[in-house]
């Protein structure tokens, strides 16, 4: 079962209120999430929250049906801090699918990985064209 933290105020107040969610991420998705986090220079929790939001926006592409449960050896626990409104949407989706919130949130993160190019602030790679010459000397 997904756990929810009810502790005191921690984190960055500038991000607004957050709900702590413990997602059960399939092991196959753990390494790509960590790699993406290190590539963008953010924490695993931050990238997990962004991916969960993207997955929620594309929830129609979720694998059907999601497993009823996952063995501990098959998952990695990922803590994400999400806004209460997003948490409510995840809860409603979990109720609709009749699955645990941890499994649903992990599946949404995995789905978000497929659309990782939709992450905010990600700049497209620019390659120099033949019209752009490298600056080699000061003029």
N, C-alpha and C positions, 0 to 999 in steps of 0.2 A: 504494500500500500504506500502511496506517496505520502511523505511527511511534509508538514507545514510548520515553519518556525513562527513562534509567537513571541520571541524575545524582545528585548528593548530596542531602542532606536540605534541602528548601526548603518554604516554605508555613507553614501554621499547625499546630503539633503538636496543638492541641486538637481538630482534625478527624480525627485518627488517620491511619494510613497511607493513601496515595493513589497511584494509578497515573495517569500522564499519558497521555492518549489524544488523538491528532490526528484529529478527525472531519472528514469531507468532507460539509459541509452544503450542500444545494442552494441556489442563490442566492435562490430565491423565499422561503426561510425565514430568510435572514440578517437582514433588516430587522426582522421581527417578534421575533426573539430579542433583538436589540439594544434594541428599544423596550421589551420586557418587562423586560430587565435594568435599564434606566434608570428605569423606572416603579417597580421594587422596590428600587432603590438598591444593586444588587449587581453584581459583575463579569460579563462575558459567560461566563467559564468557570464560575462558580457557577451561573448560570441554565441553562447548557448541561448541567451535571451533573444538576441537578434534573429538567430536561426529559427527559434520557436515561433516568433512573430511572423516570419516569412512563411513557415509551414502552415500556420493558422490561416494566413491569407489564401493559401492554395490547398486547403483541407480537402477539396474534392479529389485530389490526387493521392490521398492516403490509401495504403494497401488495405484491401478489404478481404477478410476480416482481420483485425488485429488480434494477436494472441491473447488468451485470457490471462496468462501469467508467463513470466520469464524466470528461469532459474538464475540464481545468483551468479553462477559461472558464465552465464550468457550476456550479462549486462555490466555496464560501468555506471556508477551513480554520478550524476552531474547536478550540481546545485546551481539553479538559476534564480535570479531576482527579477521579477516581472511586475509591471503595473497591475493594480487590482482589477482594472477593466479587462486586461488580457487574461488574467487568472480566471475571471468569471467565464470568459469564452471557452477556456480550456476545460473548466468544470462542466459546462453545459455540453460540450462535445463529448466528454467522457461519459456523461449520463446518456446521451443519445446513442453512443456506440456500446454502452453497457460494458465499459472497460475501466480499469484503474487509471487514476489521473497520472501516475508515474509512467505507465506504459504509453498513454496517449501523448503526454508531453515529450517523451523520448522519441516516439514515432514522428511527432511534428518537427523536432530538431533534425532528425534524419532526413525528413522531407525537405526542410529548409536548406540542407546541404546541397541538394540537387539544384537549388535556385540561388546558390551563394553569390552569384553575380549581381543579385538584386540588393546587396547590402549597401546601406547609405554610406556615402563618403568614399566609396571605392572608385578610384580613378582608372579610366582605361589606359592601357599601355600605349605610349606614343613612340613610334619608330621614326627615325629621321628619313626623310625622302631624299631623292637625288637632288632636289632643289635646295636642300639645306646642307651647307658645308660646315664642317666642324671648325670652330674658332681655335686656331693654333697659335696665333700671335696677336699681341695687342696692337691696335692701330691708332 
